[in-house]
């Protein structure tokens, strides 16, 4: 059953988010179904992902993602081991609908 992950990383801004994504590259992680990110009304930055499984999420977040975060942190003069842990909420989906893009009319 797909897994929804809501992540609120403390102190992140759009520039750091974009820098981490640049380190990750264009390739979608294995098992990622949907990804979106943006600011909540209270100003916190939020990331919402839907994964095929908890294992796929954990493999990516503990591997490629953590390596990209550490690199960006070091580039910004931060100690990656001092980064506060993000708040995360996990839930299994009851229902998931994803609209497929429509082909452009010619």
DARA-V778508 format. One record per pair of residues at least 12 apart in sequence whose C-alpha atoms are under 10 Angstrom apart, sorted by the first residue. I is the first residue (numbers start at 1). J is the second residue. Records with the same first field share a line. If there is no record, write none. Layout:
I->J + J
//
This chain:
1->51 + 52 + 53 + 54 + 91 + 92 + 93 + 94 + 95 + 96
2->31 + 32 + 33 + 50 + 51 + 52 + 53 + 54 + 91 + 92 + 93 + 94 + 95 + 96
3->32 + 33 + 49 + 50 + 51 + 52 + 53 + 54 + 55 + 56 + 57 + 90 + 91 + 92 + 93 + 94
4->33 + 34 + 35 + 48 + 49 + 50 + 51 + 52 + 53 + 54 + 57 + 89 + 90 + 91 + 92 + 93 + 96
5->35 + 47 + 48 + 49 + 50 + 51 + 54 + 57 + 88 + 89 + 90 + 91 + 92
6->36 + 37 + 46 + 47 + 48 + 49 + 50 + 86 + 87 + 88 + 89 + 90 + 91
7->37 + 45 + 46 + 47 + 48 + 49 + 86 + 87 + 88 + 89 + 90
8->37 + 39 + 40 + 44 + 45 + 46 + 47 + 48 + 85 + 86 + 87 + 88 + 89
9->44 + 45 + 46 + 47 + 83 + 84 + 85 + 86 + 87 + 88
10->44 + 45 + 46 + 83 + 84 + 85 + 86 + 87
11->44 + 45 + 83 + 84 + 86
12->44 + 45 + 46 + 86
13->38 + 39 + 43 + 44 + 45
14->37 + 38 + 39 + 45
16->69 + 72 + 73 + 76
17->37 + 38 + 45 + 47 + 69 + 72
18->72
19->68 + 69 + 71 + 72 + 73 + 75
20->65 + 66 + 67 + 68 + 69 + 70 + 71 + 72 + 73
21->65 + 68 + 69 + 72
22->68 + 72
23->64 + 65 + 67 + 68 + 69 + 71 + 72
24->64 + 65 + 67 + 68 + 69
25->68
29->51 + 56 + 57 + 59 + 60 + 61 + 64 + 65
30->51 + 52 + 56 + 57 + 59 + 60
31->50 + 51 + 52 + 53 + 54 + 55 + 56 + 57 + 59 + 60
32->49 + 50 + 51 + 52 + 53 + 56 + 57 + 60
33->49 + 50 + 51 + 52 + 53 + 98
34->48 + 49 + 50 + 51 + 52 + 98
35->47 + 48 + 49 + 50 + 51
36->48 + 49 + 50
37->49
46->87 + 88
47->88
48->88 + 89
49->90
50->90 + 91 + 92 + 93 + 96
51->92 + 93
52->92
53->92
54->90 + 91 + 92
66->80
67->80
69->83
70->83
//
